[in-house]
Amino acid sequence: MLMVLALGVSSVQAKTVEVNLGTDAGMLAFEPSDINISAGDTIKFVNNKLAPHNAIFEGHDELSHSDLAFAPGESWEKTFSTAGSYDFYCEPHRGAGMVGTVVVN
C-alpha cells in the first residue's frame, strides 16, 4: 500500500528562467520581458548587451538588484515565493522602455 502511495505522488521541480539584460540584437530590453512562473521558481538575470543594467522591482526591495552589472555574462538570481504580478525595470534604461513584468502563479 505504501508503494502505491509513493508512486502516486509526483514531485514538482522548481525551475529557473533566464532573462537577458539587453537583447542579442542590441536593443535596450529584457528578453523575455513578460515572464510567467510558479511560486518557488527562480529568475536568473544575465547581463548581455549595452551595459550597465540592473533590475528594480517596484515596491519590492527584497526582489530588486540595484547593483549595476557591467561585465558580459554577469548574473544574479531571485526566487519568487509569493503569487502576484511584479513590475520591474532597469534603472539606467527605464526611460528607453527597458521594463518587464513577472507573473507568479
N, CA, C and O atoms as CSV, one atom per row, in Angstrom:
chain,resi,resn,atom,element,x,y,z
A,1,MET,N,N,0.832,-1.194,0.000
A,1,MET,CA,C,0.000,0.000,0.000
A,1,MET,C,C,0.869,1.248,0.000
A,1,MET,O,O,0.571,2.205,-0.715
A,2,LEU,N,N,1.915,1.256,0.771
A,2,LEU,CA,C,2.794,2.425,0.789
A,2,LEU,C,C,3.442,2.661,-0.570
A,2,LEU,O,O,3.624,3.805,-0.985
A,3,MET,N,N,3.785,1.586,-1.255
A,3,MET,CA,C,4.413,1.721,-2.562
A,3,MET,C,C,3.467,2.385,-3.557
A,3,MET,O,O,3.893,3.207,-4.369
A,4,VAL,N,N,2.217,2.040,-3.497
A,4,VAL,CA,C,1.222,2.637,-4.392
A,4,VAL,C,C,1.104,4.128,-4.102
A,4,VAL,O,O,1.029,4.932,-5.031
A,5,LEU,N,N,1.085,4.503,-2.839
A,5,LEU,CA,C,1.011,5.923,-2.478
A,5,LEU,C,C,2.249,6.671,-2.955
A,5,LEU,O,O,2.136,7.781,-3.475
A,6,ALA,N,N,3.398,6.094,-2.788
A,6,ALA,CA,C,4.634,6.751,-3.199
A,6,ALA,C,C,4.679,6.960,-4.705
A,6,ALA,O,O,5.170,7.987,-5.172
A,7,LEU,N,N,4.172,5.997,-5.470
A,7,LEU,CA,C,4.174,6.131,-6.923
A,7,LEU,C,C,3.145,7.159,-7.394
A,7,LEU,O,O,3.291,7.738,-8.470
A,8,GLY,N,N,2.112,7.382,-6.595
A,8,GLY,CA,C,1.079,8.329,-6.969
A,8,GLY,C,C,1.442,9.774,-6.692
A,8,GLY,O,O,0.734,10.682,-7.128
A,9,VAL,N,N,2.524,10.002,-5.981
A,9,VAL,CA,C,2.948,11.357,-5.640
A,9,VAL,C,C,3.946,11.840,-6.688
A,9,VAL,O,O,4.975,11.205,-6.918
A,10,SER,N,N,3.639,12.944,-7.304
A,10,SER,CA,C,4.590,13.497,-8.272
A,10,SER,C,C,5.309,14.675,-7.633
A,10,SER,O,O,4.689,15.509,-6.972
A,11,SER,N,N,6.594,14.737,-7.829
A,11,SER,CA,C,7.355,15.847,-7.273
A,11,SER,C,C,7.463,16.930,-8.340
A,11,SER,O,O,7.862,16.669,-9.475
A,12,VAL,N,N,7.107,18.123,-7.961
A,12,VAL,CA,C,7.175,19.256,-8.882
A,12,VAL,C,C,8.509,19.957,-8.634
A,12,VAL,O,O,8.804,20.398,-7.523
A,13,GLN,N,N,9.293,20.044,-9.684
A,13,GLN,CA,C,10.604,20.674,-9.569
A,13,GLN,C,C,10.481,22.166,-9.846
A,13,GLN,O,O,9.833,22.581,-10.806
A,14,ALA,N,N,11.107,22.958,-8.997
A,14,ALA,CA,C,11.164,24.394,-9.261
A,14,ALA,C,C,12.048,24.602,-10.482
A,14,ALA,O,O,13.014,23.867,-10.691
A,15,LYS,N,N,11.716,25.598,-11.281
A,15,LYS,CA,C,12.502,25.841,-12.482
A,15,LYS,C,C,13.198,27.191,-12.397
A,15,LYS,O,O,12.848,28.040,-11.577
A,16,THR,N,N,14.187,27.370,-13.259
A,16,THR,CA,C,14.899,28.635,-13.372
A,16,THR,C,C,14.715,29.155,-14.786
A,16,THR,O,O,14.995,28.453,-15.758
A,17,VAL,N,N,14.245,30.385,-14.893
A,17,VAL,CA,C,14.038,31.047,-16.175
A,17,VAL,C,C,15.145,32.083,-16.344
A,17,VAL,O,O,15.397,32.879,-15.440
A,18,GLU,N,N,15.800,32.073,-17.495
A,18,GLU,CA,C,16.878,33.019,-17.760
A,18,GLU,C,C,16.333,34.227,-18.513
A,18,GLU,O,O,15.591,34.084,-19.484
A,19,VAL,N,N,16.710,35.415,-18.053
A,19,VAL,CA,C,16.305,36.673,-18.684
A,19,VAL,C,C,17.561,37.443,-19.053
A,19,VAL,O,O,18.392,37.735,-18.193
A,20,ASN,N,N,17.701,37.772,-20.336
A,20,ASN,CA,C,18.845,38.564,-20.801
A,20,ASN,C,C,18.600,40.037,-20.537
A,20,ASN,O,O,17.491,40.538,-20.722
A,21,LEU,N,N,19.636,40.717,-20.106
A,21,LEU,CA,C,19.607,42.164,-19.921
A,21,LEU,C,C,20.245,42.775,-21.159
A,21,LEU,O,O,21.468,42.792,-21.298
A,22,GLY,N,N,19.400,43.275,-22.059
A,22,GLY,CA,C,19.856,43.715,-23.374
A,22,GLY,C,C,19.719,42.557,-24.344
A,22,GLY,O,O,20.146,41.440,-24.053
A,23,THR,N,N,19.118,42.826,-25.506
A,23,THR,CA,C,18.861,41.749,-26.465
A,23,THR,C,C,20.084,41.454,-27.320
A,23,THR,O,O,20.990,42.280,-27.430
A,24,ASP,N,N,20.103,40.277,-27.919
A,24,ASP,CA,C,21.181,39.912,-28.839
A,24,ASP,C,C,21.283,40.904,-29.995
A,24,ASP,O,O,22.367,41.127,-30.535
A,25,ALA,N,N,20.150,41.499,-30.373
A,25,ALA,CA,C,20.116,42.467,-31.479
A,25,ALA,C,C,20.575,43.854,-31.038
A,25,ALA,O,O,20.618,44.780,-31.849
A,26,GLY,N,N,20.919,44.004,-29.750
A,26,GLY,CA,C,21.432,45.281,-29.265
A,26,GLY,C,C,20.369,46.258,-28.820
A,26,GLY,O,O,20.622,47.462,-28.774
A,27,MET,N,N,19.188,45.774,-28.491
A,27,MET,CA,C,18.124,46.652,-28.015
A,27,MET,C,C,18.151,46.739,-26.496
A,27,MET,O,O,18.530,45.787,-25.814
A,28,LEU,N,N,17.746,47.893,-25.975
A,28,LEU,CA,C,17.655,48.088,-24.533
A,28,LEU,C,C,16.330,47.496,-24.053
A,28,LEU,O,O,15.324,48.198,-23.949
A,29,ALA,N,N,16.348,46.213,-23.767
A,29,ALA,CA,C,15.142,45.498,-23.345
A,29,ALA,C,C,15.539,44.252,-22.579
A,29,ALA,O,O,16.636,43.718,-22.737
A,30,PHE,N,N,14.605,43.800,-21.736
A,30,PHE,CA,C,14.744,42.490,-21.108
A,30,PHE,C,C,14.240,41.473,-22.114
A,30,PHE,O,O,13.258,41.725,-22.813
A,31,GLU,N,N,14.902,40.325,-22.196
A,31,GLU,CA,C,14.478,39.288,-23.139
A,31,GLU,C,C,14.425,37.947,-22.428
A,31,GLU,O,O,15.481,37.377,-22.149
A,32,PRO,N,N,13.224,37.404,-22.114
A,32,PRO,CA,C,11.910,37.983,-22.361
A,32,PRO,C,C,11.587,39.074,-21.344
A,32,PRO,O,O,12.224,39.163,-20.294
A,33,SER,N,N,10.596,39.903,-21.663
A,33,SER,CA,C,10.201,40.976,-20.748
A,33,SER,C,C,8.953,40.614,-19.950
A,33,SER,O,O,8.705,41.190,-18.891
A,34,ASP,N,N,8.169,39.668,-20.448
A,34,ASP,CA,C,6.991,39.176,-19.724
A,34,ASP,C,C,7.240,37.720,-19.368
A,34,ASP,O,O,7.364,36.860,-20.240
A,35,ILE,N,N,7.309,37.462,-18.059
A,35,ILE,CA,C,7.696,36.138,-17.575
A,35,ILE,C,C,6.566,35.573,-16.720
A,35,ILE,O,O,6.078,36.249,-15.813
A,36,ASN,N,N,6.150,34.352,-16.999
A,36,ASN,CA,C,5.143,33.646,-16.196
A,36,ASN,C,C,5.811,32.452,-15.534
A,36,ASN,O,O,6.352,31.574,-16.206
A,37,ILE,N,N,5.765,32.432,-14.195
A,37,ILE,CA,C,6.400,31.363,-13.437
A,37,ILE,C,C,5.455,30.899,-12.326
A,37,ILE,O,O,4.389,31.477,-12.115
A,38,SER,N,N,5.862,29.865,-11.637
A,38,SER,CA,C,5.122,29.367,-10.475
A,38,SER,C,C,5.851,29.773,-9.206
A,38,SER,O,O,7.058,30.015,-9.224
A,39,ALA,N,N,5.118,29.845,-8.109
A,39,ALA,CA,C,5.736,30.140,-6.821
A,39,ALA,C,C,6.841,29.123,-6.557
A,39,ALA,O,O,6.644,27.922,-6.741
A,40,GLY,N,N,7.996,29.606,-6.127
A,40,GLY,CA,C,9.153,28.749,-5.874
A,40,GLY,C,C,10.147,28.741,-7.023
A,40,GLY,O,O,11.274,28.272,-6.864
A,41,ASP,N,N,9.740,29.258,-8.189
A,41,ASP,CA,C,10.650,29.326,-9.339
A,41,ASP,C,C,11.614,30.495,-9.179
A,41,ASP,O,O,11.383,31.420,-8.399
A,42,THR,N,N,12.697,30.424,-9.937
A,42,THR,CA,C,13.773,31.411,-9.869
A,42,THR,C,C,13.965,32.056,-11.232
A,42,THR,O,O,13.810,31.408,-12.267
A,43,ILE,N,N,14.302,33.330,-11.220
A,43,ILE,CA,C,14.703,34.023,-12.442
A,43,ILE,C,C,16.182,34.334,-12.325
A,43,ILE,O,O,16.645,34.882,-11.325
A,44,LYS,N,N,16.918,33.971,-13.378
A,44,LYS,CA,C,18.340,34.290,-13.458
A,44,LYS,C,C,18.494,35.423,-14.465
A,44,LYS,O,O,18.240,35.243,-15.657
A,45,PHE,N,N,18.908,36.585,-13.984
A,45,PHE,CA,C,19.149,37.740,-14.833
A,45,PHE,C,C,20.595,37.691,-15.302
A,45,PHE,O,O,21.509,37.589,-14.484
A,46,VAL,N,N,20.814,37.764,-16.627
A,46,VAL,CA,C,22.155,37.653,-17.203
A,46,VAL,C,C,22.457,38.895,-18.034
A,46,VAL,O,O,21.726,39.212,-18.973
A,47,ASN,N,N,23.540,39.600,-17.686
A,47,ASN,CA,C,23.947,40.779,-18.440
A,47,ASN,C,C,24.374,40.357,-19.837
A,47,ASN,O,O,25.223,39.478,-19.988
A,48,ASN,N,N,23.792,40.977,-20.861
A,48,ASN,CA,C,24.025,40.562,-22.228
A,48,ASN,C,C,24.670,41.676,-23.057
A,48,ASN,O,O,25.845,41.578,-23.411
A,49,LYS,N,N,23.924,42.718,-23.366
A,49,LYS,CA,C,24.404,43.783,-24.251
A,49,LYS,C,C,24.079,45.156,-23.675
A,49,LYS,O,O,23.139,45.312,-22.896
A,50,LEU,N,N,24.872,46.144,-24.073
A,50,LEU,CA,C,24.654,47.556,-23.761
A,50,LEU,C,C,24.566,47.841,-22.264
A,50,LEU,O,O,23.635,48.503,-21.805
A,51,ALA,N,N,25.532,47.342,-21.514
A,51,ALA,CA,C,25.593,47.560,-20.065
A,51,ALA,C,C,25.769,49.057,-19.779
A,51,ALA,O,O,26.156,49.814,-20.669
A,52,PRO,N,N,25.490,49.482,-18.552
A,52,PRO,CA,C,25.177,48.690,-17.360
A,52,PRO,C,C,23.677,48.471,-17.202
A,52,PRO,O,O,22.857,49.244,-17.696
A,53,HIS,N,N,23.344,47.378,-16.491
A,53,HIS,CA,C,21.940,47.045,-16.235
A,53,HIS,C,C,21.752,46.607,-14.786
A,53,HIS,O,O,22.690,46.175,-14.115
A,54,ASN,N,N,20.510,46.733,-14.329
A,54,ASN,CA,C,20.078,46.156,-13.062
A,54,ASN,C,C,18.603,45.812,-13.203
A,54,ASN,O,O,18.044,45.936,-14.293
A,55,ALA,N,N,17.969,45.383,-12.129
A,55,ALA,CA,C,16.538,45.069,-12.157
A,55,ALA,C,C,15.927,45.537,-10.844
A,55,ALA,O,O,16.221,45.005,-9.773
A,56,ILE,N,N,15.067,46.547,-10.953
A,56,ILE,CA,C,14.393,47.113,-9.788
A,56,ILE,C,C,12.919,46.718,-9.848
A,56,ILE,O,O,12.231,47.004,-10.827
A,57,PHE,N,N,12.444,46.061,-8.797
A,57,PHE,CA,C,11.044,45.650,-8.709
A,57,PHE,C,C,10.298,46.684,-7.876
A,57,PHE,O,O,10.592,46.883,-6.697
A,58,GLU,N,N,9.330,47.337,-8.508
A,58,GLU,CA,C,8.596,48.409,-7.844
A,58,GLU,C,C,7.906,47.906,-6.587
A,58,GLU,O,O,7.098,46.978,-6.630
A,59,GLY,N,N,8.246,48.543,-5.450
A,59,GLY,CA,C,7.636,48.190,-4.177
A,59,GLY,C,C,8.145,46.897,-3.566
A,59,GLY,O,O,7.575,46.412,-2.589
A,60,HIS,N,N,9.215,46.326,-4.126
A,60,HIS,CA,C,9.742,45.053,-3.619
A,60,HIS,C,C,11.267,45.100,-3.561
A,60,HIS,O,O,11.957,44.530,-4.406
A,61,ASP,N,N,11.771,45.794,-2.545
A,61,ASP,CA,C,13.221,45.894,-2.373
A,61,ASP,C,C,13.879,44.530,-2.232
A,61,ASP,O,O,15.027,44.348,-2.636
A,62,GLU,N,N,13.142,43.554,-1.651
A,62,GLU,CA,C,13.712,42.220,-1.430
A,62,GLU,C,C,13.969,41.479,-2.744
A,62,GLU,O,O,14.774,40.549,-2.781
A,63,LEU,N,N,13.297,41.881,-3.812
A,63,LEU,CA,C,13.499,41.246,-5.118
A,63,LEU,C,C,14.443,42.046,-6.009
A,63,LEU,O,O,14.998,41.518,-6.973
A,64,SER,N,N,14.617,43.318,-5.679
A,64,SER,CA,C,15.423,44.213,-6.518
A,64,SER,C,C,16.907,43.921,-6.416
A,64,SER,O,O,17.403,43.451,-5.393
A,65,HIS,N,N,17.603,44.214,-7.511
A,65,HIS,CA,C,19.063,44.117,-7.573
A,65,HIS,C,C,19.554,45.471,-8.083
A,65,HIS,O,O,19.616,45.706,-9.290
A,66,SER,N,N,19.902,46.357,-7.148
A,66,SER,CA,C,20.244,47.730,-7.526
A,66,SER,C,C,21.671,47.886,-8.035
A,66,SER,O,O,21.978,48.867,-8.712
A,67,ASP,N,N,22.552,46.931,-7.721
A,67,ASP,CA,C,23.921,46.999,-8.227
A,67,ASP,C,C,23.910,46.876,-9.742
A,67,ASP,O,O,23.160,46.074,-10.301
A,68,LEU,N,N,24.744,47.672,-10.407
A,68,LEU,CA,C,24.809,47.640,-11.862
A,68,LEU,C,C,25.735,46.532,-12.350
A,68,LEU,O,O,26.839,46.360,-11.835
A,69,ALA,N,N,25.277,45.790,-13.339
A,69,ALA,CA,C,26.090,44.748,-13.978
A,69,ALA,C,C,26.767,45.371,-15.191
A,69,ALA,O,O,26.100,45.916,-16.070
A,70,PHE,N,N,28.086,45.291,-15.236
A,70,PHE,CA,C,28.857,45.854,-16.345
A,70,PHE,C,C,29.430,44.772,-17.259
A,70,PHE,O,O,29.457,44.933,-18.479
A,71,ALA,N,N,29.886,43.671,-16.665
A,71,ALA,CA,C,30.583,42.629,-17.438
A,71,ALA,C,C,29.599,41.718,-18.163
A,71,ALA,O,O,28.577,41.335,-17.592
A,72,PRO,N,N,29.896,41.365,-19.423
A,72,PRO,CA,C,29.061,40.393,-20.134
A,72,PRO,C,C,29.018,39.073,-19.363
A,72,PRO,O,O,30.049,38.577,-18.910
A,73,GLY,N,N,27.825,38.514,-19.221
A,73,GLY,CA,C,27.677,37.246,-18.513
A,73,GLY,C,C,27.475,37.383,-17.021
A,73,GLY,O,O,27.115,36.408,-16.359
A,74,GLU,N,N,27.696,38.572,-16.469
A,74,GLU,CA,C,27.462,38.788,-15.043
A,74,GLU,C,C,26.000,38.485,-14.749
A,74,GLU,O,O,25.126,38.864,-15.528
A,75,SER,N,N,25.717,37.807,-13.634
A,75,SER,CA,C,24.337,37.391,-13.378
A,75,SER,C,C,24.010,37.382,-11.893
A,75,SER,O,O,24.893,37.445,-11.038
A,76,TRP,N,N,22.725,37.303,-11.615
A,76,TRP,CA,C,22.212,37.118,-10.266
A,76,TRP,C,C,20.865,36.412,-10.388
A,76,TRP,O,O,20.253,36.398,-11.455
A,77,GLU,N,N,20.416,35.829,-9.283
A,77,GLU,CA,C,19.158,35.081,-9.280
A,77,GLU,C,C,18.242,35.584,-8.180
A,77,GLU,O,O,18.690,36.005,-7.114
A,78,LYS,N,N,16.948,35.532,-8.464
A,78,LYS,CA,C,15.913,35.865,-7.481
A,78,LYS,C,C,14.845,34.779,-7.536
A,78,LYS,O,O,14.384,34.401,-8.613
A,79,THR,N,N,14.458,34.282,-6.365
A,79,THR,CA,C,13.413,33.269,-6.267
A,79,THR,C,C,12.127,33.950,-5.802
A,79,THR,O,O,12.138,34.763,-4.877
A,80,PHE,N,N,11.022,33.605,-6.460
A,80,PHE,CA,C,9.725,34.208,-6.177
A,80,PHE,C,C,8.853,33.199,-5.448
A,80,PHE,O,O,8.520,32.149,-5.998
A,81,SER,N,N,8.480,33.516,-4.208
A,81,SER,CA,C,7.728,32.557,-3.399
A,81,SER,C,C,6.259,32.928,-3.234
A,81,SER,O,O,5.464,32.107,-2.776
A,82,THR,N,N,5.884,34.159,-3.602
A,82,THR,CA,C,4.522,34.616,-3.401
A,82,THR,C,C,3.853,34.930,-4.735
A,82,THR,O,O,4.413,35.643,-5.568
A,83,ALA,N,N,2.654,34.393,-4.929
A,83,ALA,CA,C,1.904,34.656,-6.158
A,83,ALA,C,C,1.602,36.141,-6.286
A,83,ALA,O,O,1.394,36.836,-5.291
A,84,GLY,N,N,1.581,36.617,-7.528
A,84,GLY,CA,C,1.266,38.016,-7.775
A,84,GLY,C,C,1.899,38.493,-9.060
A,84,GLY,O,O,2.530,37.722,-9.783
A,85,SER,N,N,1.725,39.777,-9.338
A,85,SER,CA,C,2.302,40.405,-10.521
A,85,SER,C,C,3.337,41.415,-10.058
A,85,SER,O,O,3.052,42.248,-9.198
A,86,TYR,N,N,4.544,41.346,-10.625
A,86,TYR,CA,C,5.653,42.176,-10.202
A,86,TYR,C,C,6.234,42.924,-11.397
A,86,TYR,O,O,6.792,42.312,-12.308
A,87,ASP,N,N,6.102,44.257,-11.389
A,87,ASP,CA,C,6.668,45.082,-12.451
A,87,ASP,C,C,8.111,45.419,-12.101
A,87,ASP,O,O,8.433,45.702,-10.947
A,88,PHE,N,N,8.978,45.385,-13.115
A,88,PHE,CA,C,10.383,45.712,-12.877
A,88,PHE,C,C,10.943,46.527,-14.036
A,88,PHE,O,O,10.360,46.586,-15.118
A,89,TYR,N,N,12.094,47.157,-13.780
A,89,TYR,CA,C,12.743,47.990,-14.785
A,89,TYR,C,C,14.239,48.048,-14.545
A,89,TYR,O,O,14.726,47.747,-13.455
A,90,CYS,N,N,14.960,48.443,-15.590
A,90,CYS,CA,C,16.395,48.710,-15.487
A,90,CYS,C,C,16.524,50.192,-15.166
A,90,CYS,O,O,16.062,51.038,-15.932
A,91,GLU,N,N,17.144,50.505,-14.050
A,91,GLU,CA,C,17.229,51.890,-13.594
A,91,GLU,C,C,17.854,52.832,-14.636
A,91,GLU,O,O,17.276,53.884,-14.911
A,92,PRO,N,N,19.021,52.494,-15.231
A,92,PRO,CA,C,19.592,53.422,-16.209
A,92,PRO,C,C,18.817,53.517,-17.523
A,92,PRO,O,O,18.954,54.505,-18.244
A,93,HIS,N,N,18.006,52.511,-17.845
A,93,HIS,CA,C,17.358,52.470,-19.162
A,93,HIS,C,C,15.828,52.442,-19.096
A,93,HIS,O,O,15.169,52.107,-20.080
A,94,ARG,N,N,15.278,52.788,-17.961
A,94,ARG,CA,C,13.808,52.798,-17.824
A,94,ARG,C,C,13.185,53.745,-18.850
A,94,ARG,O,O,12.174,53.411,-19.468
A,95,GLY,N,N,13.780,54.920,-19.031
A,95,GLY,CA,C,13.262,55.897,-19.963
A,95,GLY,C,C,13.290,55.414,-21.404
A,95,GLY,O,O,12.546,55.917,-22.246
A,96,ALA,N,N,14.150,54.436,-21.692
A,96,ALA,CA,C,14.240,53.861,-23.036
A,96,ALA,C,C,13.262,52.702,-23.214
A,96,ALA,O,O,13.207,52.083,-24.277
A,97,GLY,N,N,12.484,52.411,-22.155
A,97,GLY,CA,C,11.476,51.358,-22.240
A,97,GLY,C,C,11.947,49.990,-21.781
A,97,GLY,O,O,11.320,48.981,-22.104
A,98,MET,N,N,13.051,49.940,-21.026
A,98,MET,CA,C,13.563,48.645,-20.539
A,98,MET,C,C,12.806,48.274,-19.257
A,98,MET,O,O,13.260,48.525,-18.141
A,99,VAL,N,N,11.631,47.667,-19.468
A,99,VAL,CA,C,10.725,47.309,-18.386
A,99,VAL,C,C,10.209,45.893,-18.613
A,99,VAL,O,O,10.303,45.350,-19.714
A,100,GLY,N,N,9.664,45.309,-17.556
A,100,GLY,CA,C,9.108,43.964,-17.687
A,100,GLY,C,C,8.139,43.661,-16.558
A,100,GLY,O,O,7.949,44.458,-15.638
A,101,THR,N,N,7.530,42.484,-16.654
A,101,THR,CA,C,6.586,42.016,-15.645
A,101,THR,C,C,6.802,40.541,-15.387
A,101,THR,O,O,6.970,39.750,-16.316
A,102,VAL,N,N,6.797,40.179,-14.115
A,102,VAL,CA,C,6.833,38.776,-13.709
A,102,VAL,C,C,5.467,38.453,-13.101
A,102,VAL,O,O,5.003,39.136,-12.188
A,103,VAL,N,N,4.832,37.403,-13.623
A,103,VAL,CA,C,3.567,36.931,-13.040
A,103,VAL,C,C,3.861,35.588,-12.394
A,103,VAL,O,O,4.304,34.645,-13.050
A,104,VAL,N,N,3.601,35.523,-11.084
A,104,VAL,CA,C,3.845,34.299,-10.320
A,104,VAL,C,C,2.500,33.674,-9.994
A,104,VAL,O,O,1.646,34.296,-9.362
A,105,ASN,N,N,2.322,32.420,-10.438
A,105,ASN,CA,C,1.055,31.701,-10.188
A,105,ASN,C,C,1.162,30.873,-8.924
A,105,ASN,O,O,0.205,30.198,-8.544
